[in-house]
Amino acid sequence: RVDRPHPDDLATANFLAGAGAEAFKNLGDYDVVELRAIYASCPEKFQLDASGAKAQWRANLVERLQQLVARDRGDEVPAGWDGLNNRRRRQRLPPLPDKLRRHPAYHYPSAEQLDATAEKHAQLRQRRDDRKRTVAELEAKLEELRGERDAAFADARTEYLQQQYGKQLLRDLAREADEAFKATSSKLGTDAAPTGAKADYARAKRAVETARPTEAESASLRKLVERHGLEKGDAAADARDLTALRRRALDKAGVADDDPPDAEDAEERAGFEDPLRGRLIRGPFDPWPEVKRADKAPVLKKLSDEEEARLRREELQRHSLNRRASAPVGSLLAATMAAA
């Protein structure tokens, strides 16, 4: 969801630097509804913007939003010249794709999407198991070849066999056994090597572990969605929910609804077919939250060089007086006579 900070906080925020800067710079990742929400929260002018970076960011935001809104409304733009009618043609802008009208994250997955996610997890798990089985087979084969190689080396050093079959034949057999062992060892690889069966298994295992959502999360989501029938898209019901949400937000803000949405148009906008989606996620968030200033830690004022020098002199004077007050009387009398 898109947070809504206080305008005064946003006007002075350094949001184009730091860990969260990419979330603001990648305006192409937001749909038209999200961009409208961001624009509604933006001040007319940013403060603490000597380089003009935040002003340029706001200009880019406005330009991007205008483009999406024009496509969402189906605006027409001048096209090529129509020589037959002696006038310039008008061409309708391409409609917004579903992802830019409303991001799929705001909808429950459809049955097709749930099946596709389950199939993806099954493929990753099968690939991991196949790689693990290959590693086990190669390790068993390597142990067998190790024994054959050691036996071939031992035979090549045996004088009786050398006399019986000849040294060259025994050497050739030992070399063949060693090459077979090395080839299988190279095919198996090691845990740290970039290639080999063990490296393939490590990558397949990591793919299963880092898949998002995880298989357990996908199973839990499927259980929830199917229990309430949320995997079946209902554009009419979603349109009614959006209309009711809009009405409650305007009532809470004390704003009159001068332009209520058309029922058929609202239903058409709530329908998505590419890909087919489930029901709209209502969410637990307040549609019209109370916006407050962020709590900030008190800022310590830095002293000037003159103020620091004055405070240092006062501190030395206090220290000198304290030493005189704590010194014995005899010491003070001696110090006074010595000074005289």
N, C-alpha and C positions, 0 to 999 in steps of 0.2 A: 504494500500500500504506500501511498505518498503522504508523508508527514506534512503538517501545516504549522510552521513556526510562526512566532509573532513577527509582524512586519518590521518592527524596530530591530529585532534580533537578526532578521534576514538582511536588513539594509547594511549592517556592519559585519556580517559573517564572512569569513574567508573560506568559502565553500569550494573554490577552485584550486585549493591546495590541500595536501594531506591524503589520507587513505581513502576517503570517500569522494575524491574529486572526479574519478571516472564516471560515477553515477550521474553527475551533472553534465559532463561533457558529451556523453553518448546520447544525444537527444533522439537519434534514430531508433533507440530501443523502446521508446514510449509510444503508446497509442494516443489517439486524439483526445480522449477523455483525460488521461493523465497529464498531457501537455496543457490542457485547459486549467486543470487544478494547479499546476505549477505556475502558470501565468497569473492566475487569480491571486496567488500568494506573493508575487513579486512586487516590490516597491517601484514607484515610478523612476527613482534614481537611487543608485547604490552609493553608500559612503565608503570611505577608506579605499578608494579605487583610483589611485594616482596613475596607474598604468592604463586604465580604461579597459582592463580585461573583463571585468564584470559587466560593464556597459555593452561590450561587444557580445558577451554571452547572452545577454537579454535580447539584443537585436537578432541574434541567430535563433533564439527561442521563438520570437515573434514571427520571423520569416518561416520557420518550419511549421508553426501552428497555422499560419495563414494558408500555406500550401495544402495541409491536410484538411482544413475546414472547407477550402474551395472544392476539393475533390469529394468531400463528404456531402456537400450541398449539390453536387452535380453542376458546378458553374461551367459556363462556356467561355472560350478564349478565341481571339482572332486566329484564323487559319490562312490557307492559301487564297489566291485571288480567283474568283468565279467569273471567268470571261463571258460565259453565256448570259448571266444576269448582271454583269458589269458591277460586281460588288465583292467585298471580301467575305469569304465563308466563315461561319462560326462552328467551332468544334467543341464538343463536350469533353471535359476532363475525364480521364479514366477513373472508375470508382475506387474507393479505398478497399484494399484487401481486408479480409476479416481480422487479421492480426493487428492492423492499425486502427480498425474501428473499435475493437475491444480485445485486449490480450487474452489468450486462452487461459492464463493463470487465474482469471476471475470466474472461470466456469469449472464445474466438476467434469471429470473425464467421461467420455461416452463409453458404451460397451465395447466399441471397436478399439478405442484408445486403451482401455484396460486390458483387452486381449493382446494388443500389440506390445504393451509393456511387459505382460507376463511372458510372451513369446521371446522378447529380448532377454529377459532374465534367464529363461530356460536355455537359450542359445549360449549365453555366457557361462552358465553352469556346466553345460555339456562340453563346451570347449575346454574349460578348466579340467574336467574329469578326463577328457581324452588326453590332454597334455600330461596329466599326472600318471595315467596308465602307460604312456610312452616312456616316461622317465623310469618307471618301475621295470618295464621290460628291458630297457637299455642297461640299467644297473645290474639286472640278473645276467644278461648276456655278457656284460663286461667282467663280472666275476668268473664266469665260465671261461672266457678268453684269457683272463689272467692266469688261471690254473693251467690252461693249455700252453701258454707262453712260457711259464716257469718250468713246465715239464719238458718243453722243447729245448730250453736253455740247458737244463740238467742233462738231457740226452746228448746234446752236442759236446758236453764235457766228459762223457763216459768213454773210456778207452775201448771197452769191449764193443760198444755200438759203432765207434769210429772204425774199428777193424772189420766189423760185420757189414756196414753200409757205406762207409767212406765219410771223411770229414766234410767234404763239400756238400753232400746231400743233407747232412744233419744241420749244417750252417744255413742252407737254403730253407729248410723247414723251420728253423728257429727264427729266421728273418721274416718269413711269411706269417708266423704266429704273432710276432711283435708288431708287424704292420697292421694286422687285423685288430689287435688290441688297441693300438693308437688311433685307428680310424673310428672305432666304436667310442673310445674315450672322447675324441674330438666331437663326435656327433652328440654325445651326452652333454658335454660342456660342464661348467661349474656354476655355482650360485652367483659368482661375481662377473662371469664372462657375459659379453653382450649378445652372443649367439649360442646356439645349442638348445637341446631339449629342456634343460633345466631353466634357461632364460625364458623360453617360450611358456613354460609352466608358471614361472614367476609373474610374467606379464598377464597371463590369463587369470591367475589367482587375484592379482591386483585389480583387474578390470571388474571382477565380481565384487570385491570389497569396496571399491570406490563408485560403483554404479549408484546414481541418484535419480529417482528415489530408490532406496534399498528394496530388496525383495520382501522383507518383512513390512516395510512401510506401504508398498504396493498392495500387499495382501490385506493389510488393515484398512486401506482406503477403499479397496474393492468391497470389503465386507460392509463398510459404512454406506457406500453409495448404493449398493444393491439392496440393502435393508430398507432404505427410504425411497428407492426408485429414482435416484437423482441422476442416473446415467442416461435417462431418456430426456432429450431436449424438448422444451415446451416454450416456444417463443411467446405465445400469448400470455402464459403465466409469468414469464420473466418480464414482459412489458408491463403487466399489472403491478408487479413488485417494484419496478423502477419508478412507475408513476406514483405509487403510494409513498415510496422513499422520498421522492422529490417534493411531494405535498407536505410531508411531515417536516422536512428540512425548512421549507419556506414558512410554514406555520410557526416553527420554533424561532425563526429569525424575524418574524413579524412582517414578512414581505408578501404582498399580494401576488397571486398567480395570474398575471395578465395574459400569458400566452400558454395555456394548457396544451400538452402534446396531443396530437391526433392519435386515436386508438389504433387505426390501421397502420399509420406510419411508425408508431412505437413498436408494434408487433413485427413489422418488417425489419426494423433496426435491431431487434432482439434476436433475430434468426441468423444462425451461422451454419454454413454447409461445408466449408472447406478449412479444416476438417469438421465433421459433425461433432458437436459439443453436447455436454450434459447440461443440467440446470445451472442457473446463475447462482454464484456463492453470495449469500446475503452478508455474511461477516458479522462480527460482534462490535464493529466500530461505530461510534456516534457520527452520523452524517453531517452534523453541525457542531463540532466540538468547541469548547470554551478555550480561547487562545490566550495564554498568559506569557509574560516575559520570563525568560529563562533565568534561573538563579545563578548569579555570578559571584565568584570569590572577590573580596575586597582587594583592590590594587594598591600596592604600596607606592607612595609618591617618592620619586628619586630626588635627593637633595642636590643643590648646586654645589660647586667647588667652594664658594664663599661660605655657604651654610655649614658644610662639613668642616671647614677650617675653624669656624667660630665654635662649633660644638666640641671640636677637639681641644681648643684652648680652654674652654670652660671645664672640660673633663680633667685636664692637667692641673688647673687651679684647685679644683675640689680635691684631687688626689694629694696635692701639696699641703693643703690645709688639714686634711685628715692625718697626714704623717706628723705634722707639727703638733696637732692636738693629742696624739697618742704617744709622743716622745716624753721621757722623764724630765723632771725640772732641772736636774744637774746637767743633763745633756744640753738643754736649751741655754742654761747659763754659760756653759763652756763654749758653746757655739757663738753666743753673743760676745764674750770676752775675746774670743779669737778673731771675730769680725772687727772688734774695736782695735 
